[in-house]
Amino acid sequence: ASQESIFISDLGSGKVFTLNYEFEIMNMIHTDDMQRPGDICYDKLGDRIFIADPPAKRVFVFSPYGEALAQIGNEGSPQTLLQNPISVTTDPLTGDIFILDALDRKVKHYDTELRFLSSFGEYDQVPGSFAFPKAIAHASDGTLFVGDAGFGNIQMFDPSGALLFFFGETGTEPGQFLMPRNLFIDQDQRLYVADPYNNRIQIFKYFAQN
């Protein structure tokens, strides 16, 4: 959501709808290249919308009013091409874009001009790597949270990809997860974790280092 609008992906129609806070549809965001838009991130610093579309193998960039601005991941070198961009977030301090490429098991880092900078991550069974990563989100201090359905945990990284901390494990008790999916961090730095196979959302308080 932005200060004025709510953005909702409709997987069935392949469109993103803009609603006001009365839940009235105000606009529709779509291009012919979009297939199954999923995760949405509003970039406050750049006033842009980033829409991850895994089957289209790219992230679409729009203005909040539906103007198509750019695409990420559909051209370039093998390291910049996206295989399965499942989640996208922007660093609130720098505006840089971070895209979780789930099949590649990497987080890919782009600057505000959408230029590829670096990536981190690999498939492994140890903290700091990924098994089946599903979602990413940024805290206000730039810390990046990555939810991993394979590990059943949440990992925390600095912008360079260095592991800071991780918590959680597979299970049904509080603080445990069964294939966690979506992440969201609100303005009070509360982390919301969708824990679908436990039929719940778990909420954690993060004390940002601002």
Solvent accessible surface area in square Angstrom, and as a share of the most:
residue,aa,sasa,rsa
1,A,80,0.62
2,S,15,0.10
3,Q,170,0.76
4,E,126,0.56
5,S,20,0.13
6,I,34,0.17
7,F,18,0.08
8,I,81,0.41
9,S,29,0.19
10,D,55,0.28
11,L,74,0.37
12,G,77,0.74
13,S,48,0.31
14,G,3,0.03
15,K,51,0.22
16,V,0,0.00
17,F,45,0.19
18,T,6,0.03
19,L,18,0.09
20,N,30,0.15
21,Y,116,0.44
22,E,134,0.60
23,F,146,0.61
24,E,97,0.44
25,I,116,0.59
26,M,123,0.55
27,N,49,0.25
28,M,89,0.40
29,I,0,0.00
30,H,68,0.30
31,T,31,0.18
32,D,141,0.73
33,D,64,0.33
34,M,10,0.05
35,Q,104,0.46
36,R,120,0.44
37,P,0,0.00
38,G,24,0.23
39,D,40,0.21
40,I,42,0.22
41,C,18,0.11
42,Y,43,0.16
43,D,3,0.01
44,K,151,0.64
45,L,111,0.55
46,G,36,0.35
47,D,67,0.35
48,R,38,0.14
49,I,0,0.00
50,F,0,0.00
51,I,0,0.00
52,A,0,0.00
53,D,0,0.00
54,P,27,0.17
55,P,60,0.38
56,A,5,0.04
57,K,112,0.48
58,R,50,0.18
59,V,0,0.00
60,F,2,0.01
61,V,1,0.01
62,F,2,0.01
63,S,15,0.10
64,P,17,0.11
65,Y,160,0.61
66,G,24,0.23
67,E,109,0.49
68,A,64,0.50
69,L,81,0.40
70,A,36,0.28
71,Q,63,0.28
72,I,5,0.03
73,G,8,0.08
74,N,60,0.31
75,E,135,0.61
76,G,59,0.57
77,S,48,0.31
78,P,121,0.76
79,Q,112,0.50
80,T,21,0.12
81,L,69,0.34
82,L,5,0.03
83,Q,83,0.37
84,N,32,0.17
85,P,0,0.00
86,I,37,0.19
87,S,3,0.02
88,V,4,0.02
89,T,11,0.06
90,T,14,0.08
91,D,5,0.02
92,P,57,0.36
93,L,110,0.55
94,T,77,0.45
95,G,2,0.02
96,D,22,0.11
97,I,0,0.00
98,F,1,0.01
99,I,0,0.00
100,L,0,0.00
101,D,0,0.00
102,A,15,0.11
103,L,110,0.55
104,D,41,0.21
105,R,46,0.17
106,K,59,0.25
107,V,0,0.00
108,K,2,0.01
109,H,25,0.11
110,Y,5,0.02
111,D,21,0.11
112,T,53,0.31
113,E,114,0.51
114,L,40,0.20
115,R,149,0.55
116,F,46,0.19
117,L,89,0.45
118,S,53,0.34
119,S,45,0.29
120,F,28,0.12
121,G,16,0.16
122,E,106,0.48
123,Y,122,0.46
124,D,56,0.29
125,Q,113,0.50
126,V,81,0.47
127,P,66,0.42
128,G,27,0.26
129,S,4,0.03
130,F,0,0.00
131,A,3,0.03
132,F,110,0.46
133,P,2,0.01
134,K,51,0.22
135,A,3,0.03
136,I,7,0.03
137,A,9,0.07
138,H,19,0.08
139,A,1,0.01
140,S,35,0.23
141,D,27,0.14
142,G,1,0.01
143,T,10,0.06
144,L,0,0.00
145,F,3,0.01
146,V,0,0.00
147,G,0,0.00
148,D,0,0.00
149,A,7,0.06
150,G,37,0.36
151,F,38,0.16
152,G,0,0.00
153,N,10,0.05
154,I,0,0.00
155,Q,0,0.00
156,M,19,0.09
157,F,1,0.00
158,D,39,0.20
159,P,61,0.38
160,S,92,0.60
161,G,17,0.17
162,A,49,0.38
163,L,63,0.31
164,L,94,0.47
165,F,118,0.49
166,F,88,0.37
167,F,42,0.17
168,G,26,0.25
169,E,98,0.44
170,T,84,0.49
171,G,15,0.15
172,T,83,0.48
173,E,105,0.47
174,P,115,0.72
175,G,25,0.24
176,Q,38,0.17
177,F,0,0.00
178,L,49,0.25
179,M,91,0.41
180,P,0,0.00
181,R,105,0.38
182,N,85,0.44
183,L,20,0.10
184,F,120,0.50
185,I,22,0.11
186,D,21,0.11
187,Q,162,0.72
188,D,71,0.37
189,Q,23,0.10
190,R,99,0.36
191,L,2,0.01
192,Y,58,0.22
193,V,0,0.00
194,A,26,0.20
195,D,0,0.00
196,P,50,0.32
197,Y,139,0.53
198,N,25,0.13
199,N,139,0.71
200,R,72,0.26
201,I,114,0.58
202,Q,19,0.09
203,I,99,0.50
204,F,53,0.22
205,K,103,0.44
206,Y,31,0.12
207,F,147,0.61
208,A,29,0.22
209,Q,145,0.64
210,N,133,0.68
